Amino acid sequence: MISKFLSKLKSILIKSPVNPETSSKKEKKLTKPGKSSKTKTKAKAKAKAKTVNSKKNIETLTSLPGVGAKSAKALYEAGFKTTKDVITADEKELLAVSGVGVNLVKKLKKLK
């Protein structure tokens, strides 16, 4: 039993010398070219900025009379990004948005 242990220990301690080419290949794999961390950070920042802008735009749409959070989100997703877009829109375009009814369209048309 001790002899097995010693032979195993010898095999671990007396390894074949490491080939310098093998170690450089491992290093190359670790430093594989790709997107740098700066590029990833910029992409994340842009995505975050878009979500912040969309939230702000939805909040501004809620300032219109009769427009709540749900209808503001529906209007924004339908392409109405600003209050001016909503006010100047045709009645048919507004009615095509789910969550927008006739009464809301009437309130919005009074703002013209």
N, C-alpha and C positions, 0 to 999 in steps of 0.2 A: 504494500500500500504506500509506504514511504517512497519506494523507488518510482512508482507511477507519478507521485507528486513531484519528485525531483526532476523526472524527465519532462514533465509538463512545464515546470518552471524554467528549465533550460531552453525548451523550445520557445518560450515567451521571451526570455532574455536575449537569446541569440537568434535574432531575426535576420533575415537577409538584408543587406544594405539597401537603403532607399535610393532608387534611381532618380537623379535630379530632373529628368524629363517628366517622370510621372508626377512629381510634386508640382511642376509648373503647369501641367495640364489641369490639375485640380484647382490651382489658382485662377486659371483662365475661365474655368466653369463658374467660379464664384463671382468673377467680375464680368459676367456676361453683359454685353451691351443691351440696353433697352431703355425704357422711359426712366428718366432721372427722377429723383424725388421732387425736384423743383417743378417739373412738368406735371407730376401727379398733384402736387399741392395747388398749382394754378388751375387745373381742371376742377378740383374740388371747390376752390374759391369761386369759380365761375358758376358752378352748379348751385352753390349756396346763395350767391348773389341773385340768381334767377328766382329761387324760391322766395327770397326776401322781397324782391320786387313784386312778385305775383301776390304775395300776402298784402303788401302795401296797396297795390292796385285794387284788390278785392275789398280792403277796408275803405278805400275812397269811394267805391261804388255803393257801399252801405250808407253813405251820406245822402244819397238820393231818397226822396220821400217814398215810402212804401217798399223799399228794397232792404231785405234782411240779409243775413249771412248766406243762407242757402241760395236765394235768387241772385245775389251778387256773385257767388261762385259759379253758378250756371251761366250768367251773363259773361263772365270772364272767360270761361271755357268755350263759349260760343264765339269769342273773338272781339267782344266789346271790352277793351282794355281801360278806357277812360270814361269819365262821366259825360264828356262831350260826345263820345261815340254812341253812348246810349241815348242821349237827348236827340241827336241828329238822325238816329236810325229810323227806318221806315217801320210802321206799325206791324206789317207782315213779318218783317225780320225779327222783331221782338217777340211776337206771338209764337214764332217757330222755336223759341228757346223753351225747354222744359222748365217748369217752375214759374213761368211768367204768364200771368193771366190778363184778361181784358181790363180789369180794374187797375192793375199796375200800369198797363200801357196808357190808360186814360190819365193817371196821375203824372206820368212822365211827359206826356204830350202837353200838359198844362204848363210845363217849365219852358217851353219854347218861347 
